């Protein structure tokens, strides 16, 4: 019984890509910024070879890495969660998903209001924590929905849980998802419920839910599930792939719970892929320019790594990577950054080595399929010899 574990440290980039300037990200380097914190401590990933990865110019290299390592380029156009995860699973996007720096067009919002029966507030890029403070009271008085976006391809709807019950908010998101197709096919429609007294302050609740575009072509998840393998999603993985190719899923409230669910699954018998997203690095720290918070979260993950590795069976493999960057030290912006990502492949039977720089995240999907002796139906080259 073979098991593959793929953990995405959401936004843990390892240095700008050659085209970073085209995305406004010249000079970004998430790992270098986080390594500047006194809380940065990753001895276990260091022993695996994290700091031996090509282009990484911080941390202490090890003479004998215990993992097979690589730096990976993003071949897709874009730098967001959806495109990054899709490419990991084998889809290379030739054009970025649409973004709306000036807000959504009138025809989209008119149709949305017609079908929900509610007006719209804001309609511009905004910080998710700031937008509810700015518009929360007006929302409570009028019942209008707070619609906003970011530098990512997202349509976000914030609503107070006492004004719009969570299930009703999810239904509004489904309506938006149905509208936002084709030309306006954003990567994700996101429900952002919040609570708080009239007049504020307001606080977001853990009832966020993402409604993603259906992946446009076959992924490693499809190929695995169609071959009778388990595809278990932990965190927001199910949402990113709109459930396509996934056989079992569990949502989590953050990194700590994500790691605990991972450990629980490793105590179970399954044959296939355990696909995990740890979102706090991005959501709580990268986007908020919180270098110390990011460093503490990485140190926590690193501290749990021996426990994760200790549950690997003889034929298991563990892969650790990221989906894009989000440099908390880049004060020009709080957006995702166009960076290379790390890749570490570890297991009792894995032969360590340095694979240099790879051309696409899709090599990860090809590696997973190769491990199960399945030929990928997409471009990508396995990193298992």
RACOR-V566265 format. One record per helix or strand of 3 or more residues. SS is the DSSP state (h for helix, s for strand). FROM is the first residue (numbers start at 1). TO is the last residue. If there is no record, write none. Layout:
BEGIN
SS | FROM | TO
SS | FROM | TO
END
This chain:
BEGIN
s | 3 | 9
s | 13 | 16
h | 20 | 23
h | 30 | 35
h | 43 | 48
h | 50 | 52
s | 68 | 72
h | 81 | 88
h | 106 | 116
s | 120 | 125
h | 128 | 142
s | 145 | 149
s | 154 | 160
h | 166 | 179
h | 182 | 184
s | 188 | 195
s | 209 | 212
h | 220 | 226
s | 230 | 234
h | 237 | 240
s | 248 | 250
h | 255 | 266
s | 272 | 278
h | 280 | 286
h | 291 | 310
s | 317 | 321
s | 339 | 346
s | 353 | 358
h | 362 | 371
END
